[in-house]
Amino acid sequence: VQVEAAAQRDVPITLEGLGTVTPLASVSLKSQVDGRLVSVAFTEGALVKKGQVLAQVDPRPFQIAVAQTAATLARDQAALRNARLTLSRTQQLAEQKLVPQQQVDDQQTAVDQLLGTVGVDQAALNTAQLQLEWSRVVSPIDGVAGLRQVDPGNLVHASDATGLVVLTQLDPIAVVFTLPQDELGRVQRAMAEGPVPVEAWSRDGRVRLGVGTMAVVDNQVNASTGTVRFKAVFPNPDRALWPGAFVKARL
């Protein structure tokens, strides 16, 4: 017989709800320019880093556009410099009453027009450089690459409905679960007192997959089911939690 002295103490109150593992970020990576896909620099299922080059669209048309707009800008800048020199000389002659004021005004107008032309050229050059930069498809997040959707050699377009690959952030990861609306007050009070731990368990309740922290309470109650959605964030270095999986969340 085991004997234990009676004592008054707190007993943990556990709420359990069915949840779905949801990535904090999931990106369908697409090309922002039209062209031929010349290379793919990622491995399906591999970890990719933010800013890593994942694919390359043929850059030659964009390099030509940059060179062309840069040359146009240089030409118009030279014309602007010459117009300013002519304006300076005309102003000196006008001060000596050797040319009419109308000639000065006309030259000033020419300078202003060339200033606008140079501004348009600079904007065109910036656009061409941006298009060249976009020919390199880079990862916007740290995540895991899914299955490749397009092979090198195919033409890709910015308007394509299908992207090159889907990137999913797995660590950290979230679990979205529901609880009855009657529990909302208790959960909010607990969150006001400090971090609220949440455990994720397998559907059969036998394996604990991770321990996280309550992050967000949805801003409305589902009127048809009388439930509220909650989101908890979990560290997931071993990838035990996989996007789309059903789990039991114990709060």
C-alpha positions, -999 to 999 in steps of 0.1 A, spaced: 0 0 0 13 34 -9 4 63 13 5 100 4 -2 129 27 -32 150 14 -21 185 2 -38 215 -14 -21 225 -46 -29 236 -82 -38 210 -107 -31 218 -144 -62 224 -165 -57 211 -200 -77 220 -230 -74 198 -261 -84 206 -297 -78 193 -331 -53 213 -351 -36 215 -384 1 222 -389 6 254 -409 38 270 -421 45 305 -410 54 313 -446 47 295 -479 57 311 -512 50 300 -547 82 313 -564 76 327 -599 96 346 -624 89 383 -626 101 385 -662 95 367 -694 122 346 -709 138 311 -713 147 294 -680 184 285 -685 193 270 -651 178 258 -618 201 260 -588 182 241 -561 175 206 -551 140 194 -544 134 189 -507 166 208 -498 169 237 -474 173 271 -491 183 304 -476 168 339 -480 185 356 -509 198 324 -525 197 322 -563 173 294 -572 169 299 -609 182 320 -638 162 334 -668 183 341 -699 198 375 -690 210 386 -725 179 405 -736 179 424 -703 217 431 -705 211 446 -740 183 467 -728 205 481 -700 233 489 -724 208 506 -748 192 528 -721 226 537 -706 238 549 -740 206 569 -745 211 585 -711 247 594 -718 237 610 -752 210 631 -736 233 641 -707 259 653 -732 232 674 -750 221 688 -716 256 699 -708 259 716 -742 226 733 -737 236 746 -703 268 760 -718 249 777 -746 225 791 -720 253 806 -700 269 822 -731 235 836 -742 228 851 -707 262 868 -709 254 883 -743 219 893 -731 235 912 -702 255 931 -728 223 938 -748 238 918 -778 209 893 -780 172 896 -773 157 882 -741 136 859 -762 167 840 -772 176 835 -735 141 822 -728 142 798 -757 175 784 -746 163 780 -710 133 761 -724 156 738 -743 176 731 -711 144 723 -692 132 700 -719 165 681 -718 163 679 -680 130 661 -685 145 639 -712 174 629 -689 149 621 -661 130 598 -684 162 581 -696 173 576 -660 139 560 -651 142 537 -682 177 527 -672 165 519 -636 137 498 -651 161 479 -674 184 472 -644 155 460 -623 145 437 -651 180 423 -653 180 418 -615 147 400 -617 161 375 -642 179 360 -612 151 343 -592 161 344 -555 145 329 -524 125 355 -503 125 333 -472 145 306 -454 126 273 -461 125 240 -478 120 237 -516 92 215 -528 89 197 -562 102 216 -592 74 227 -615 93 239 -645 125 224 -661 153 244 -676 148 252 -713 111 261 -710 98 296 -715 85 312 -683 63 343 -680 54 366 -652 18 358 -658 22 320 -654 -3 305 -630 22 278 -620 53 289 -602 88 274 -604 87 259 -570 69 262 -537 90 272 -507 78 264 -472 92 276 -439 94 246 -415 113 260 -385 96 276 -367 62 263 -376 26 269 -364 -4 248 -354 -39 263 -359 -65 246 -337 -100 253 -324 -116 253 -290 -152 260 -279 -160 296 -275 -168 291 -238 -131 286 -232 -121 319 -248 -122 339 -215 -100 315 -196 -75 314 -225 -73 352 -227 -68 355 -190 -40 330 -191 -23 348 -220 -25 380 -201 -5 365 -172 23 353 -194 34 328 -221 10 299 -224 26 266 -234 10 244 -260 19 208 -268 14 191 -302 7 154 -301 1 128 -328 -36 121 -337 -36 90 -316 -23 110 -286 8 87 -281 37 108 -294 44 143 -284 57 161 -315 67 195 -300 62 221 -274 54 257 -284 37 289 -272 3 304 -278 7 332 -303 -26 345 -317 -64 343 -309 -86 347 -339 -106 380 -340 -140 363 -343 -160 333 -333 -172 309 -360 -210 313 -356 -218 280 -373 -197 259 -350 -194 280 -319 -156 276 -319 -126 300 -319 -93 294 -338 -60 297 -320 -24 297 -333 6 284 -315 42 286 -327 66 257 -323 103 253 -328 107 225 -354 144 217 -359 138 180 -364 108 185 -387 85 164 -366 57 188 -375 49 187 -412 26 212 -430 -9 200 -435 -7 172 -409 -35 169 -383 -24 170 -347 -39 172 -312 -31 205 -295 -30 205 -257 -32 239 -241 
